Amino acid sequence: MQETGSISIHTENIFPIIKKFLYSDHEIFLRELVSNAVDATQKLKSLAQLGEFKGELGELKVRVTVDKEARKITISDHGLGMTAEEIKKYINQIAFSGATEFVEQYKEKDAATKDQIIGQFGLGFYSAFMVAKEVEIWSKSYKEDTVTAHWVCDGSTQFTLDEPTGEHAKTERGTDIVLHVAEDSDEFLEEARLRTILTKYCKFLPVPIEFEGQLINDTSPIWTKQPAELTDEDYKKFYQELYPMSMDEPLFWIHLNVDYPFNLTGILYFPKVKDELQFSRNKIQLYSRQVFITDEVKDVVPEFLMLLHGVIDSPDIPLNVSRSFLQADAAVRKINTYITKKVADKLSGLFKQDRPGYEEKWGDIGMFVKYGMLSDEKFYDKAKDFVLLKSVNDKLFTINEYTEHIQANQQDKDGSTVVLYTNDAEHQHGFVAAAQERGYDVLNFDHILDPHFVGQLEQKLEKTSFKRVDADTVSKLIEKDTTTESVLSEDEQTKLSDLFKSAIANEAMHVKVAALSPQDAPVVITQNEFMRRMKDMQRTGGGGGMQMFGAFPESYDVTVNANHPLTQKVLAEGGEKIAKQAFDLALLAQGMLKGEALTQFVKRSTELLE
């Protein structure tokens, strides 16, 4: 007996909307149909375990085949199957229970929002019509004394449903979905194209997926197993499987496994990261019950963890998600918080259990830890105990260790601790050496993130300031109660200042005369710590109010050492030429003497030597 009818909706244009508006990517149809076949298979296995199905399970496999000549794609399973009544219920009615509402509310929405609607309205099966001009369902239920049900729809709201017998009937339980591919979808008749889609979305499905006679999936990926069952080699092998183009092994990994208050499994790998702020986005793959969803996981994984690689699998995240869904979903927020905690706990454990090994990896993970501290307050609270500070002598300290290390020698007259640092130890070698001669320690903050990190530490640490070694003369970097007397009178200092201003003739250079040690340089060029730091942060993405500092002209302090024999010679001889030479030496020490000015300096140096 054959039945014809209309799918229970009140609009004639639901299928054009599915095809043109609903899906952001037409290849999704294969994921949806294979996922449905896997669900039907797993449900039958569950019924067998409960004793509600007592028949032979047989080979539970989903098969995908393509017949290019006949223009057909077939997805077959040996799962639950459906009766004609069940097809009418689940295909004709439930799938379109909200179709009219969908048409009105979502036809103008963006692609990401439409993807979310697939699950909401049960439209997964109808994704077939994105590539097919006609779809057939051949199904036989697992229940006893049931017959084959055959449903056909050409993409309109009309369908036919019959129960074929004889040679046309199915002999085994399960469902075959047959897609008669439309003329504008020829790409999906290519075997290579289908294999790529299946590998992308179905590589780790829990039921064997066979395509053209070849198995394409691993039904038990390692994230579904217990850590005790796995070796380091298993984790490394899986990493290479995920990232076959990677030349490096991961540094270490975290195996995620939680079932309350949400379900989550997965493995996160710490890759070797180049010494630059390089976001390798789309490296973490998001799955739902082993079905690939997306590799855009920004709202599931905290921003700073986007540097990690690996897999996250959670049935609490539906197959079809939008950015707005991820941002608003409570389970996703809990997952985000949980992952942050697990990463912090892992790093803390490594630090405590194997400090030498942790220090060896610091060059690769330091940027990641600092970025996490800058972007996540809870991560900062944990990471402050295992973040490491590196001195120019290559020694590593925790924050507390370093504070104790410099406590005695690097306190100013007000009892505040002053941390000295360089962002280029070679370029600022003279300033570093001068600080070390005073017994000061100097940290190396030479990463693009460090201007922000220094600012954060300064806010967090009590009575502590940070100064770059070239922010002032060495005697002024850490001001003590002791003072050095000038051998020059005030009038002599004024005259000396005027001589240097005349010799320099540069408004960006602000000359001052100070009483330094005779062993200090005759002229020192420095830049105000606050202004330089703001400009550094603006250049590296500080944003906001820091943008204003980018427009400020460069400004430097030129400190002339009143107690140095050379400057006294300049004063005695009124020698602007020597003053200019001393100033250029200071520029040279800062790497600021270039072009014609450098040529002239060399020429004058030669004349002076003659």
VOGU-3710 file (C-alpha; in Angstrom, 3 decimals, decimal comma):
1> mqetgsisih> 0,000/0,000/0,000  1,407/3,379/-1,008  0,678/6,590/0,848  1,231/10,097/-0,423  0,982/13,246/1,614  2,393/16,611/2,582  4,961/17,227/5,249  3,184/18,995/8,075  4,283/22,562/7,600  2,457/25,695/6,579
11> tenifpiikk> 4,912/27,054/4,053  6,024/25,887/0,645  9,550/27,329/0,792  11,173/25,478/3,685  13,492/23,417/1,449  14,909/26,357/-0,513  15,661/27,978/2,838  17,414/24,825/4,057  19,505/24,731/0,928  20,290/28,419/0,531
21> flysdheifl> 20,243/29,841/4,033  20,441/27,246/6,768  23,843/25,623/6,397  27,063/27,563/6,271  28,799/24,658/4,534  27,087/22,077/2,332  29,543/19,324/3,235  27,841/19,120/6,646  25,178/16,840/5,108  27,501/13,840/5,293
31> relvsnavda> 28,354/14,448/8,936  24,660/14,721/9,812  23,592/11,561/8,004  26,532/9,456/9,224  25,970/10,734/12,790  22,311/9,682/12,589  23,391/6,217/11,415  25,857/5,959/14,303  23,145/7,006/16,792  20,810/4,325/15,456
41> tqklkslaql> 23,584/1,740/15,808  24,498/2,742/19,348  20,859/2,778/20,456  20,473/-0,804/19,250  23,582/-1,818/21,219  22,106/-0,154/24,312  18,822/-2,056/23,891  20,793/-5,300/23,583  22,686/-4,522/26,803  19,395/-3,824/28,564
51> gefkgelgel> 17,967/-7,116/27,307  15,287/-5,379/25,229  16,785/-6,663/21,982  17,597/-10,352/22,029  18,543/-10,895/18,398  21,976/-11,164/16,873  23,719/-7,821/16,599  25,901/-8,973/13,733  28,395/-6,588/12,162  27,531/-3,118/13,385
61> kvrvtvdkea> 29,074/-0,924/10,747  28,022/2,206/8,868  28,741/2,068/5,145  29,024/4,997/2,771  29,115/4,352/-0,976  28,996/6,517/-4,063  27,912/5,578/-7,585  29,085/8,396/-9,812  27,403/7,046/-12,931  24,029/6,641/-11,232
71> rkitisdhgl> 24,623/9,934/-9,303  23,829/8,282/-5,961  25,320/8,455/-2,461  24,128/5,813/0,012  24,540/5,781/3,804  23,640/2,404/5,314  23,482/1,168/8,896  22,384/-1,969/10,786  20,895/-0,091/13,682  17,379/0,320/15,015
81> gmtaeeikky> 15,633/0,874/11,714  12,184/2,458/11,440  8,656/1,384/10,639  6,466/3,397/8,301  4,716/4,931/11,304  8,031/5,913/12,851  9,135/7,549/9,592  5,949/9,578/9,542  6,540/10,602/13,143  10,266/11,313/13,127
91> inqiafsgat> 10,788/12,492/9,554  7,502/14,122/8,587  6,312/15,580/11,877  8,893/16,108/14,617  11,589/17,402/12,264  9,253/20,167/11,158  7,378/20,886/14,335  8,962/24,324/14,462  9,534/24,871/10,753  7,150/27,768/10,293
101> efveqykekd> 8,648/29,555/13,271  12,098/28,869/11,843  11,220/30,397/8,483  10,032/33,587/10,113  12,811/33,936/12,680  15,961/32,631/11,087  16,001/33,057/7,322  17,825/36,390/7,690  20,272/35,235/10,373  24,000/34,738/9,915
111> aatkdqiigq> 25,434/31,349/9,023  26,676/30,565/12,537  23,220/31,142/14,001  21,641/28,948/11,341  23,988/26,101/12,219  22,631/26,249/15,757  19,066/25,867/14,479  19,752/22,512/12,851  19,624/20,695/16,159  16,924/22,911/17,608
121> fglgfysafm> 14,424/21,970/14,901  15,633/18,430/14,230  16,660/19,363/10,703  19,813/17,242/10,536  18,313/14,666/8,176  17,059/17,346/5,806  20,591/18,612/5,232  20,556/15,891/2,553  18,535/18,231/0,329  21,445/20,649/0,118
131> vakeveiwsk> 23,059/18,258/-2,349  20,216/15,952/-3,434  17,286/16,532/-5,764  15,584/13,458/-4,297  16,097/11,443/-1,125  14,955/7,915/-0,378  14,748/6,109/2,951  14,729/2,310/2,957  14,296/1,048/6,499  13,439/-2,102/8,403
141> sykedtvtah> 12,882/-1,970/12,161  14,649/-4,224/14,654  11,228/-5,112/16,079  9,769/-8,473/15,223  7,179/-8,859/12,479  7,910/-5,523/10,830  8,243/-4,878/7,112  10,320/-2,568/4,956  9,328/1,087/4,883  10,183/3,161/1,811
151> wvcdgstqft> 9,963/6,985/1,864  10,689/9,298/-1,069  10,776/13,096/-1,244  11,937/15,345/-4,082  12,618/18,417/-1,976  9,087/19,725/-2,094  6,642/19,295/0,756  5,229/16,182/-0,946  6,356/12,663/-0,056  5,404/9,069/-0,790
161> ldeptgehak> 5,599/6,247/1,721  5,049/2,567/0,949  5,919/-0,894/2,252  7,528/-2,815/-0,614  7,557/-6,602/-0,553  9,360/-9,359/-2,395  12,607/-8,542/-4,115  12,241/-4,842/-3,295  12,032/-5,407/0,446  15,017/-5,111/2,790
171> tergtdivlh> 16,144/-8,423/4,205  18,068/-7,013/7,178  17,208/-4,489/9,842  18,638/-0,982/9,552  18,343/2,036/7,313  19,651/3,040/3,897  19,558/6,736/3,022  19,886/7,181/-0,757  20,729/10,630/-2,110  20,106/11,338/-5,794
181> vaedsdefle> 22,666/14,067/-6,238  21,568/17,343/-7,861  23,277/18,734/-10,950  24,811/21,634/-8,991  26,502/19,293/-6,512  28,772/17,223/-8,748  31,701/17,701/-6,359  30,040/15,320/-3,902  30,112/12,498/-6,442  33,909/12,533/-6,324
191> earlrtiltk> 35,333/9,793/-4,137  38,252/11,947/-2,978  35,900/14,754/-1,873  33,726/12,402/0,181  36,762/10,752/1,732  38,061/14,168/2,830  34,729/15,033/4,459  34,482/11,687/6,231  38,053/11,972/7,496  37,375/15,468/8,776
201> yckflpvpie> 34,136/14,805/10,648  34,027/11,057/11,265  37,644/10,098/11,917  36,957/9,135/15,547  33,315/8,032/15,518  32,598/5,161/17,946  31,090/2,905/15,264  33,164/1,629/12,310  32,628/3,769/9,206  33,402/2,071/5,903
211> fegqlindts> 33,777/4,056/2,699  34,126/2,194/-0,587  35,299/-0,868/1,284  37,895/0,885/3,474  37,592/1,688/7,196  38,161/5,398/7,726  37,902/5,832/11,511  39,452/4,905/14,844  36,527/3,907/17,073  38,532/4,142/20,312
221> piwtkqpael> 40,759/7,237/20,215  43,042/7,588/23,201  41,013/10,355/24,851  38,258/7,779/25,461  40,668/5,610/27,454  42,001/5,884/30,984  45,475/7,431/31,424  46,625/4,278/33,214  46,083/2,343/29,973  48,340/4,649/27,961
231> tdedykkfyq> 52,076/5,156/27,581  53,997/8,297/26,640  54,441/6,775/23,203  50,662/6,464/22,813  50,244/10,173/23,496  53,079/11,133/21,141  51,755/8,868/18,388  48,294/10,411/18,682  49,827/13,888/18,498  51,489/12,969/15,215
241> elypmsmdep> 48,188/11,580/13,988  46,471/14,888/14,765  49,302/17,027/13,395  51,222/14,989/10,801  53,083/18,093/9,585  54,518/18,887/13,017  58,282/18,449/13,247  58,455/18,606/17,051  57,154/16,380/19,782  54,879/18,017/22,369
251> lfwihlnvdy> 56,517/19,169/25,593  53,878/17,477/27,756  50,123/16,943/27,840  47,024/16,908/30,027  44,440/14,132/29,893  40,993/15,561/30,677  38,307/13,329/32,136  35,371/14,659/34,158  31,740/13,564/34,468  30,407/16,127/36,952
261> pfnltgilyf> 29,023/18,804/36,838  29,469/18,294/33,077  30,897/15,602/30,827  34,264/16,247/29,255  37,132/14,174/27,945  40,122/15,147/25,879  43,854/15,639/25,650  45,602/19,005/25,526  49,182/19,169/24,320  51,754/21,877/25,067
271> pkvkdelqfs> 53,630/22,405/21,797  57,000/24,003/21,375  56,293/27,668/20,709  58,631/29,966/18,830  59,981/32,874/20,824  57,358/35,282/19,567  53,688/35,908/20,151  52,490/33,405/17,590  48,924/32,223/17,885  48,523/28,852/16,214
281> rnkiqlysrq> 44,767/29,111/16,146  42,447/26,277/15,139  44,766/23,683/16,640  42,327/22,381/19,267  39,580/20,232/17,804  36,124/20,193/19,415  34,084/16,980/19,324  30,677/15,908/20,595  30,512/12,167/21,265  33,500/11,677/18,947
291> vfitdevkdv> 31,859/13,645/16,117  33,982/16,558/14,950  32,255/19,917/15,430  34,799/22,642/14,820  38,364/23,774/15,356  37,232/27,288/16,242  37,102/26,850/20,007  37,683/30,392/21,224  34,641/30,436/23,506  35,159/26,922/24,884
301> vpeflmllhg> 38,853/27,381/25,586  40,216/30,557/27,227  42,017/32,887/24,837  45,478/32,197/26,271  44,994/28,442/25,913  44,522/28,819/22,164  48,268/28,195/21,978  47,639/24,588/22,994  46,917/21,702/20,645  44,702/18,657/21,095
311> vidspdipln> 41,130/17,438/21,396  38,153/18,297/23,595  35,048/16,091/23,539  31,860/16,972/25,378  28,320/15,665/24,784  27,119/18,798/26,602  27,985/20,799/23,486  25,516/20,103/20,646  26,758/19,236/17,176  25,668/22,517/15,695
321> vsrsflqada> 26,769/25,536/17,633  27,073/29,244/17,058  29,298/31,839/18,687  26,301/33,288/20,517  25,392/29,843/21,853  28,897/29,158/23,110  29,156/32,543/24,780  25,834/32,160/26,575  25,889/28,468/27,493  26,455/27,719/31,189
331> avrkintyit> 28,078/24,342/30,501  30,576/25,952/28,146  31,523/28,515/30,794  32,088/25,722/33,327  34,211/23,828/30,827  36,251/26,959/30,189  36,916/27,407/33,922  37,702/23,707/34,410  40,265/23,635/31,602  42,024/26,711/33,000
341> kkvadklsgl> 42,282/25,037/36,413  43,566/21,760/34,960  46,277/23,548/32,988  47,374/25,539/36,035  47,428/22,375/38,178  49,501/20,548/35,565  52,097/23,313/35,393  52,221/23,602/39,170  52,741/19,842/39,474  55,557/19,840/36,933
351> fkqdrpgyee> 57,255/22,725/38,718  57,071/21,066/42,136  57,939/17,542/41,032  60,731/18,259/38,570  62,035/21,802/38,788  65,125/21,172/36,624  62,920/19,671/33,895  60,480/22,558/34,219  63,301/25,080/33,881  64,544/23,328/30,737
361> kwgdigmfvk> 61,102/23,810/29,178  60,733/27,411/30,358  61,946/28,850/27,066  58,985/27,156/25,354  56,268/27,678/27,949  57,248/31,049/29,451  55,298/33,093/26,915  52,232/30,903/27,427  52,337/31,291/31,225  52,791/35,063/31,038
371> ygmlsdekfy> 49,976/35,420/28,525  47,727/33,406/30,812  48,578/35,597/33,779  47,837/38,735/31,775  44,505/37,506/30,453  43,015/35,467/33,306  42,987/36,609/36,944  42,373/33,119/38,335  45,259/31,760/36,316  47,467/34,569/37,633
381> dkakdfvllk> 46,654/33,587/41,214  47,983/30,088/40,568  50,766/30,911/38,133  52,440/33,530/40,341  54,008/30,593/42,197  55,477/28,900/39,122  56,199/31,741/36,703  59,957/32,193/36,385  62,029/35,357/36,051  65,302/35,069/34,151
391> svndklftin> 68,365/37,144/35,022  70,959/38,245/32,469  73,160/35,529/33,995  70,573/32,945/32,852  69,521/32,057/36,377  65,797/31,433/36,940  63,833/32,579/39,995  60,235/32,486/41,159  58,797/35,885/42,043  59,250/35,243/45,777
401> eytehiqanq> 62,774/33,895/45,303  63,803/36,928/43,304  62,318/39,388/45,761  64,361/37,774/48,524  67,445/37,677/46,279  67,540/41,459/45,722  65,950/42,557/49,000  69,145/43,623/50,731  70,811/45,532/47,913  68,007/46,914/45,773
411> qdkdgstvvl> 65,878/48,883/48,191  65,651/52,626/47,734  65,690/55,222/50,478  61,919/54,812/50,977  62,176/51,071/51,588  60,715/50,102/48,197  62,260/47,287/46,177  63,516/48,270/42,721  63,713/45,548/40,072  66,124/46,363/37,251
421> ytndaehqhg> 65,694/44,782/33,842  66,834/44,924/30,249  64,897/44,133/27,096  68,070/43,746/25,045  71,098/42,750/27,112  73,516/43,114/24,216  72,236/46,480/23,040  72,115/47,825/26,616  75,324/46,124/27,700  76,936/49,294/29,081
431> fvaaaqergy> 73,958/49,993/31,345  73,756/46,355/32,447  77,469/46,330/33,259  77,189/49,582/35,219  74,343/48,135/37,303  76,245/44,909/37,946  79,314/46,870/39,036  77,109/48,351/41,765  76,190/44,803/42,834  72,712/45,024/41,325
441> dvlnfdhild> 71,007/42,103/39,608  69,343/42,618/36,219  66,443/40,610/34,785  65,984/39,806/31,124  62,544/40,873/29,835  63,044/40,592/26,098  59,728/39,166/24,905  56,980/41,089/23,125  54,637/40,408/26,079  57,066/41,626/28,720
451> phfvgqleqk> 56,113/45,331/28,751  52,606/44,244/29,763  53,907/41,599/32,146  56,198/44,104/33,893  53,245/46,457/34,321  51,149/43,694/35,821  53,836/42,661/38,314  54,304/46,258/39,354  50,580/46,486/40,131  50,505/43,196/42,005
461> lektsfkrvd> 53,672/43,403/44,095  53,668/45,688/47,121  56,281/48,446/47,367  58,013/47,251/44,211  58,896/49,199/41,078  60,518/48,090/37,833  63,095/50,150/35,955  64,859/49,377/32,742  68,608/49,798/33,153  68,732/52,643/30,651
471> adtvskliek> 65,901/54,578/32,319  68,364/56,707/34,322  71,945/56,938/35,375  73,017/54,034/37,531  73,193/56,177/40,666  69,620/57,357/40,101  68,052/53,987/39,237  67,902/53,086/42,917  68,038/56,258/44,965  69,834/55,860/48,275
481> dtttesvlse> 70,245/58,219/51,213  73,875/58,819/50,250  74,666/61,664/47,874  77,678/62,458/45,712  78,996/66,010/45,879  79,814/67,887/42,680  83,345/69,239/42,249  81,875/72,048/40,147  80,184/75,186/41,401  76,639/76,011/40,322
491> deqtklsdlf> 77,929/78,563/37,834  80,335/76,009/36,380  77,550/73,472/36,092  75,371/75,996/34,253  78,224/76,847/31,884  78,885/73,143/31,276  75,193/72,581/30,554  75,136/75,446/28,038  78,203/74,083/26,267  76,572/70,686/25,770
501> ksaianeamh> 73,231/72,178/24,691  75,054/74,208/22,055  77,065/71,191/20,896  74,003/68,921/20,707  71,429/71,391/19,319  68,562/68,886/19,481  65,261/69,733/21,182  64,546/66,072/21,888  67,661/65,902/24,068  67,231/67,489/27,527
511> vkvaalspqd> 70,622/68,257/29,060  71,230/68,211/32,811  74,441/68,176/34,833  74,641/65,773/37,787  77,257/64,735/40,313  78,031/61,113/39,494  80,973/58,953/40,370  84,169/59,793/38,444  84,143/56,137/37,332  80,748/56,571/35,628
521> apvvitqnef> 80,514/57,565/31,949  81,046/61,265/31,135  77,675/61,478/29,345  74,691/59,157/29,716  71,569/59,189/27,513  68,423/57,762/29,081  64,671/57,764/28,482  62,031/58,257/31,150  60,767/54,847/32,335  57,088/55,771/32,286
531> mrrmkdmqrt> 57,061/57,318/28,827  59,230/54,624/27,266  57,115/51,851/28,815  53,884/53,404/27,595  55,287/53,713/24,086  56,488/50,083/24,215  53,076/48,868/25,337  51,359/50,934/22,677  53,548/49,357/20,010  52,759/45,854/21,281
541> gggggmqmfg> 48,995/46,233/21,495  48,389/47,975/24,809  45,483/49,781/23,176  42,990/51,987/24,937  44,469/55,060/26,586  47,974/53,988/25,599  47,328/54,937/21,969  47,989/58,591/22,843  51,602/57,858/23,740  52,363/56,633/20,239
551> afpesydvtv> 51,982/60,181/18,920  54,349/61,762/21,473  57,751/62,810/20,109  60,769/60,933/21,348  62,335/62,585/24,390  65,638/61,756/26,085  67,577/62,920/29,114  71,268/63,701/28,565  73,065/63,544/31,920  76,501/65,148/31,948
561> nanhpltqkv> 78,723/63,796/34,731  80,117/66,855/36,555  82,765/64,750/38,287  84,251/63,100/35,197  87,679/64,396/34,045  86,546/64,636/30,423  83,605/66,953/31,146  85,879/69,090/33,320  88,191/69,335/30,310  85,248/70,472/28,156
571> laeggekiak> 84,524/73,186/30,727  88,143/74,271/31,028  88,733/74,481/27,280  85,245/75,568/26,236  85,458/72,742/23,774  82,182/72,182/21,953  83,998/69,750/19,682  84,922/67,529/22,648  81,407/67,948/24,065  79,946/66,787/20,740
581> qafdlallaq> 82,320/63,843/20,723  81,365/62,858/24,282  77,679/63,130/23,385  78,147/60,986/20,269  79,920/58,387/22,386  76,810/58,244/24,564  74,644/57,924/21,446  76,905/55,139/20,217  76,491/53,319/23,536  72,710/53,438/23,011
591> gmlkgealtq> 72,909/52,303/19,401  71,480/55,646/18,361  74,386/56,925/16,255  73,730/56,159/12,602  74,151/57,425/9,064  75,957/60,733/8,505  76,272/61,376/12,253  78,226/58,124/12,642  80,466/59,012/9,686  81,237/62,432/11,178
601> fvkrstelle> 81,930/60,848/14,580  84,483/58,483/13,065  86,110/61,391/11,197  86,393/63,504/14,373  87,721/60,525/16,322  90,456/60,096/13,741  91,376/63,788/13,939  91,510/63,670/17,740  93,779/60,617/17,646  96,125/62,388/15,230
//
